[in-house]
Amino acid sequence: MNHIELFAGCGGLSLGLETAGFELLLANELSPMAAETFAYNILNIDFKEKTNLDKVHWISSVYQRADTASRLKENPELATGLKSNHYSDLIINTPASQDLKRSLLVGSIVDLNFLLSNKDSALIDFFKRELGDKGVDLVSGGPPCQSFSLAGLRNHSNKRNSLPWEFAKFVDRVKPKLVLLENVSGILGAFKVDGKSFYAWFEVAKAFAKIGYIPLCLHVNAKYVGAAQNRPRFILIAIREDIFLKLEKNSDDHEFIKAVAPAKALLDNVKNGGDPQYGCLPCYDIEKHPELFSSSTLSSLASHQTEQFATVKDAIDDLRGSGIKDSAYVKKINSIFENRNGHSLNKAHNHDNRSNTDKVKARFRLYQIMSKLEKRESKEISKYLKSSGATEISNPTLNILEDYWVLDLNGDKISKPDKHQLLGLLSNLYTKKQTQRALKANLPAPAALSIPDDACHYHESVENQRTLTVREMARIQSFPDWYQIKSKITTGGEMRRYEVPQYTQVGNAVPPLLGLALGKVCKALIDHSCM
């Protein structure tokens, strides 16, 4: 089975899908920084050593093909547009079919769709030559989701919100058997547009129905497939109508077929010229509809129950120092994901500690303490820090804090701080950060991990009052240790708008274990449709 990966990012979904048995036909990624990581780990392309560069093609760039170093630092927003003063590897020197197979196209999906609209395009010729009557089995990907996310500023008018529709446009040209679209849970919430509720997920589902696909909508969580992260995600699996009819005939999974019935009715409504209204299509939640996720088709998405959840400690404890044994979780992710390119299995990859000031370390220690307190006391301290001391901290809460050691602003440990010392310390730790917290060792990590200082380490030693390393975040996401994250480590200022450094790459990725589970679902659907 083959697949095309759109919005490929650093490769988490592709790694999972390939482990499930899919062969990558073609990939597309806008960010050169994320593309470098994808290329190195999935395709064995090394930009630094200039190996296998015939397998990467820029859709559009302001730099010529020979200037790879500049292309890797390029602002993709400035490169987009296929303008007369741009260079396109797909137009200037049309790549041979063998160079397109299992290759990476760097650039905008909008430009990619424009090229596919040209019947003389090298891409069209590639699909005809390589696939013939076999066709594409799966088109997968996770369109950028910042403007849908509840963790950020939700903005219906953000131009990135059009990308799921560009995804659908690509699918309409390629006509795969299945479509797999991943997005944040925030896409399920309503936007207010001209005073009316706009449900992006439902409109995306209708977009796929309009091109002949039956859209099954799911709300899943990576912790239920074994990742050490509480990471809820919206998943749309769109099944081409003729494939579903074969599936309906062959499958004995009646629970699954019944669940797809409303989506089939939505497609029929659209085909008859109707405009389905919100409420006619369910989005099945893994916690609210356990019977569906225990069905044979979707069971891989619920392989881990509460007592089996992988924890932060499982994921990263061995990285604190030598002599700490690998957990079953670490052994699993290092063995289950095939390392086709022979990269070394090395915990040191991307495991460089960032430098934190003594003030930041003091705040991190406070977060560790807060993670152990009752919700009321923790909330009281948090309000004090975020209000610059405008609120008060009660004596009972200060009494509790006296039982814990803290770090002062010089990095020195105070074993039994008194109230005066505590108030003096707290008054210097004001912060506008809204999402900072300490990880809890025996729970999966929270989902919002894409900025270095989102979370600090759980271990109560002075040296571990710090943010996570890129490797630790990658472990939580279920990346194996041979998987190297490329490009710069972090960024700031205006460059945040277009740069995708290592921390962001990992934070935005689909956890490979979730990709593997979704791959098993898609493989089962295709297998049953071919019986």
NORMOJO-V683069 format. One record per residue. N is the residue number from 1. OMEGA is omega in whole degrees, -180 to 180 (999 if undefined). Layout:
[[N/OMEGA] [N/OMEGA]]
//
This chain:
[[1/-179] [2/175] [3/172] [4/-178] [5/174] [6/-178] [7/-168] [8/-179] [9/-179] [10/169] [11/-179] [12/-179] [13/179] [14/178] [15/179] [16/-179] [17/-180] [18/177] [19/178] [20/176] [21/178] [22/176] [23/-179] [24/177] [25/-174] [26/177] [27/178] [28/177] [29/-179] [30/-173] [31/176] [32/-178] [33/176] [34/180] [35/179] [36/178] [37/178] [38/-176] [39/-176] [40/-172] [41/-176] [42/-173] [43/-180] [44/175] [45/-180] [46/-178] [47/-179] [48/-179] [49/179] [50/177] [51/178] [52/-177] [53/177] [54/-180] [55/176] [56/-176] [57/175] [58/178] [59/179] [60/179] [61/175] [62/-179] [63/178] [64/-174] [65/-177] [66/-177] [67/-178] [68/-177] [69/179] [70/179] [71/-178] [72/179] [73/-171] [74/171] [75/-175] [76/178] [77/179] [78/-178] [79/-174] [80/171] [81/-180] [82/-177] [83/-176] [84/179] [85/176] [86/178] [87/178] [88/179] [89/-179] [90/-179] [91/-174] [92/177] [93/-174] [94/-178] [95/177] [96/-177] [97/-179] [98/177] [99/178] [100/-179] [101/-177] [102/-179] [103/180] [104/176] [105/-177] [106/180] [107/-173] [108/175] [109/176] [110/177] [111/179] [112/178] [113/178] [114/179] [115/180] [116/178] [117/179] [118/-175] [119/178] [120/-177] [121/176] [122/-180] [123/178] [124/179] [125/179] [126/-179] [127/-180] [128/-176] [129/-172] [130/-172] [131/-178] [132/180] [133/-175] [134/179] [135/179] [136/-179] [137/-172] [138/166] [139/-173] [140/175] [141/179] [142/178] [143/179] [144/-165] [145/-173] [146/-175] [147/173] [148/-169] [149/175] [150/-180] [151/-178] [152/-180] [153/-179] [154/-174] [155/-178] [156/-175] [157/179] [158/-175] [159/178] [160/179] [161/178] [162/-173] [163/174] [164/178] [165/173] [166/174] [167/-180] [168/179] [169/177] [170/-180] [171/180] [172/-180] [173/-173] [174/177] [175/177] [176/177] [177/-178] [178/173] [179/177] [180/-180] [181/-180] [182/178] [183/180] [184/178] [185/-178] [186/179] [187/180] [188/180] [189/-177] [190/167] [191/173] [192/-180] [193/-177] [194/177] [195/-179] [196/179] [197/178] [198/-179] [199/-174] [200/-177] [201/-179] [202/179] [203/176] [204/178] [205/179] [206/180] [207/178] [208/176] [209/-178] [210/177] [211/171] [212/-179] [213/178] [214/-171] [215/175] [216/-176] [217/-175] [218/172] [219/-172] [220/179] [221/-176] [222/-180] [223/180] [224/175] [225/174] [226/177] [227/-177] [228/-176] [229/174] [230/-169] [231/178] [232/-178] [233/172] [234/179] [235/172] [236/173] [237/-178] [238/-175] [239/178] [240/-169] [241/-178] [242/177] [243/179] [244/-180] [245/175] [246/179] [247/180] [248/-179] [249/-171] [250/-172] [251/174] [252/178] [253/-174] [254/179] [255/180] [256/-179] [257/179] [258/-179] [259/-179] [260/-175] [261/178] [262/178] [263/176] [264/178] [265/177] [266/178] [267/180] [268/179] [269/-180] [270/-180] [271/-180] [272/176] [273/-179] [274/176] [275/-176] [276/-179] [277/-179] [278/-180] [279/-178] [280/-176] [281/178] [282/167] [283/-172] [284/-178] [285/-176] [286/-180] [287/-179] [288/-179] [289/-176] [290/-179] [291/180] [292/-177] [293/171] [294/177] [295/-174] [296/-176] [297/-174] [298/-173] [299/180] [300/179] [301/-180] [302/-175] [303/-179] [304/178] [305/-173] [306/-175] [307/-179] [308/-176] [309/173] [310/-175] [311/175] [312/179] [313/176] [314/-172] [315/-167] [316/-172] [317/-178] [318/-178] [319/-180] [320/-179] [321/-179] [322/176] [323/178] [324/-174] [325/174] [326/175] [327/176] [328/179] [329/-179] [330/178] [331/-179] [332/-176] [333/179] [334/-180] [335/-173] [336/-176] [337/-174] [338/178] [339/-174] [340/-170] [341/175] [342/178] [343/-175] [344/176] [345/-169] [346/-180] [347/-176] [348/178] [349/175] [350/-178] [351/178] [352/179] [353/174] [354/-179] [355/178] [356/178] [357/178] [358/179] [359/179] [360/178] [361/178] [362/179] [363/179] [364/179] [365/178] [366/178] [367/177] [368/179] [369/-179] [370/-180] [371/-179] [372/-176] [373/172] [374/-175] [375/-177] [376/-178] [377/180] [378/179] [379/180] [380/179] [381/-180] [382/179] [383/179] [384/-178] [385/-174] [386/179] [387/-178] [388/177] [389/180] [390/175] [391/-178] [392/172] [393/-175] [394/177] [395/178] [396/179] [397/177] [398/178] [399/180] [400/-179] [401/180] [402/-178] [403/-177] [404/173] [405/179] [406/173] [407/176] [408/-174] [409/175] [410/-180] [411/-180] [412/-178] [413/174] [414/-172] [415/-178] [416/-176] [417/174] [418/-175] [419/-180] [420/179] [421/-179] [422/-179] [423/177] [424/179] [425/-177] [426/-178] [427/178] [428/-176] [429/178] [430/-179] [431/174] [432/-180] [433/-177] [434/-170] [435/-178] [436/179] [437/172] [438/175] [439/176] [440/-170] [441/-171] [442/176] [443/170] [444/180] [445/174] [446/-173] [447/-171] [448/179] [449/176] [450/177] [451/-173] [452/-175] [453/172] [454/-175] [455/175] [456/-176] [457/-179] [458/-169] [459/-174] [460/171] [461/-175] [462/-176] [463/-180] [464/170] [465/-170] [466/172] [467/177] [468/170] [469/177] [470/180] [471/179] [472/177] [473/179] [474/177] [475/179] [476/179] [477/177] [478/171] [479/176] [480/-174] [481/176] [482/-176] [483/-176] [484/177] [485/-172] [486/178] [487/-176] [488/-173] [489/-178] [490/-179] [491/-180] [492/177] [493/-178] [494/-178] [495/176] [496/-177] [497/-175] [498/179] [499/180] [500/-178] [501/-171] [502/-178] [503/-179] [504/177] [505/-178] [506/-179] [507/-180] [508/-172] [509/166] [510/178] [511/-179] [512/178] [513/175] [514/176] [515/178] [516/180] [517/178] [518/176] [519/178] [520/177] [521/-178] [522/178] [523/179] [524/179] [525/180] [526/180] [527/-178] [528/179] [529/-178] [530/-177] [531/999]]
//
